[in-house]
Amino acid sequence: MRRNAGLFVAISLLSGFGSSAMSLVAGIWILDLTGSTGLAALAGLCVYAPVLAGPWLGALLDRVPRRPLVVGVNLALATVLLTLLTVRGPDRTWLIFVVSCAYGLSYVLIDAGETALLPSALSPAQLGHVNGARSSAQEGMKLVAPVAGAGLYAWHGGHAVVLLSAAMPVLVALLYAAVRLVRTPPDLPADRPGGFRAGLAVLLGQPALRIAVALAALSIAMSGFTTAATYAMVTTELALPATFLGVVLSAQGAGSVVGGLVVGRLLGSWGPVTVGVAGTTLFGVGCLVRCLPWWPATVAASVLAGFGLPWALVAAVTALQRHTPAAVLGRVAATANTAMFGPIVLAIPLGSAAVHLGARPTLVVAASLCLACAAAVSRRRRPRDAGVGIAAGPGLIRTR
């Protein structure tokens, strides 16, 4: 199983590199072709929008073999990416939007598919550690890949980035094929409710799962809500150049890498709910520290946020894998992804509007929501959410 753990971390490295490089270059390419910043920003929206269809797309993962599906999705993504080799002028800009949507669809299917595959390839004790390592790998690629992609684009243009990015899902598909599955999920009963109903029923029916996903959803939404406020604090309140935002983002990325490496150990001793509370609390404290009129505090706040977000997210993913019946894990994972990442689509524009009232009030609102939610969960008597229940074998439900 250590071999499988290494393969999943390698998958995260390769897929994170390809997608992070292409996501930045897509916007730059559109801007170069059209001169429109608005159209360039829409590429990012195309990536996020498919997450709203997660509950219905996730049902597909429970109807077909999961590994062949994620392998097929990666190969299809590579094929779609290669169509960008025909982009040579503004008249083909629409293809970049199509590819951005394809990335969004692949994220929904692959993220949920991998979440569902992990319990079939790893022991329950390994899940938290591997999820943390995958998070660190993905965050590490967010630090390296955009710079590499932008540099390659400046050197040889968009087609070079396309070829590099298309190679990544092909390699990922090969690594998925090399994973040794030790358990196979049972067939889904024909009378089982599909899509949104099945996923939501499991999410609401397991207290530890419901709480962990809610904490992650709040933390991720508040990260989007405070984006504009962070920019305003740096450029307006601190009167620093916009390039200092690179330092801020790098500090958060570094915090995320380290946070992902330690979260597995914490999950083993604390359990997903407690780790989720800790992550949400750290993010809330980071928002308050960011209000201080001192640039080192801004950097420290970014490190705290970098720790908190992966803790909350990895806790929720691990809770999913421990407490979800194997037969519906695909649709439940996709529904949970929609619950966790869907709100950010609304939170970002709300934060952009709220920042007109001031950067600090926006940060204080986000901190208050995170800390109040974490305190409310802490006051409740929580079920023991670590090491409880039955291993996620075929047809068995874990009480995570």
Phi, psi and omega in degrees: 000338176296326177299314179298319179301316178297322179296318180293324177293319177297321176300317180296321178298310184292313181293322178295322179295311183296314183289321180293320179296315184287328182296321177288315184294329179301314179294317179298318182296314179299318179297318178294322183284323188248338185074010184253118176290328179297315178294323178299320180292330181296337178299320177294322178296323179298328179289319184281327189304318183298343180297337179292338178266011183307313182301326181277322177293325181296332179300331179298326182293338179264358180256340182230161176302132190288317182295311176303327180293312182292327175296314180296321179296319178296318179292323177295320178298318178299320179295315180297320179301322183294341176295340179290348176293345178271355181281114180226000179197176183300335182292345179252013180301328182302333180295328179294323176293322178298316180294322177298319176295321178297320176300315180300315178297319181293323178301315182299311184289317184286317179300312179292321180295318179291321176301321180285330181283326186306314179295341178273351183241346184231159173284155179305324181293336182276342190303310182299316181296315182290320176300319177295317179295321177297319178298316179298319179298315180295317180292323177298321178293331177294337177278325187265315190296317180300321178294316180296317180296316179295321179295317179294322178297315180295329184278310186233006176087179186295328183295326178294320179293323179300313181297318179295314182293326179290332179290330185297309179295333176294315177296321179298318179300321178295321180292320176301320180294335182275348180293136178262113179277129180260345176223146178242125180296147180288164175293146179285129177302143185297330184268009181288135177297143187262166169052234188302317184297314182293314180297316182292323180298318179290318180300317182280338186276341180252111184304312182297320179293314180301315182292315182297317179293321179296319179296316179296318180299316180296314181298315181293318178298318181291333175295323175288321181298327184264003182300309181296323179295322178296316177301316181294320179300318183289310188275328184257304184289318181266349178057039177263156178295153181300334180296340178295340176299332176297321177295318180299312181293323178294321178296319178294320178297319179296318177299322180293321179297311181293318179300320179294329181287331184262346187293330180299317178296320180293322179298324180292328183260329184259324187094159186299319183295314180296319177295320176299319177298315180298317180296316179295322178295315179300318179295318178298317178297321177301321177297320179292317180297327181294342179286343184290140183277058185209124188296324176300329177293324178297319178293316179298321178298322179294322177296317178300314178298322178297324174291314190293316185298312178296325178299313181295317183290313181296323177300317181293317180296318179294322176299319177302314185289333182274328191247007183253134174304136185302327185292336182241017184296326180298309182289327178292318178298318179293321177296318178296321177299320177296317179296324184277322187254341179300316183300336182294334178299324177272328184293324182296308178295326176298318178294324178294326177284319183293332184295343176293341175274353180127146180290317184295316177303322178297316180293322180293320178299313180298316179297318181297317180296315181295313183291323178294318179295316179297319179294320180297318179293320182295328181285337179286154173278110184270148171292147175297119189249009177239129175070020181249142176102190186254146177306147186285066177272181183302123172074003183259143182256131179263139180261071188289000000 
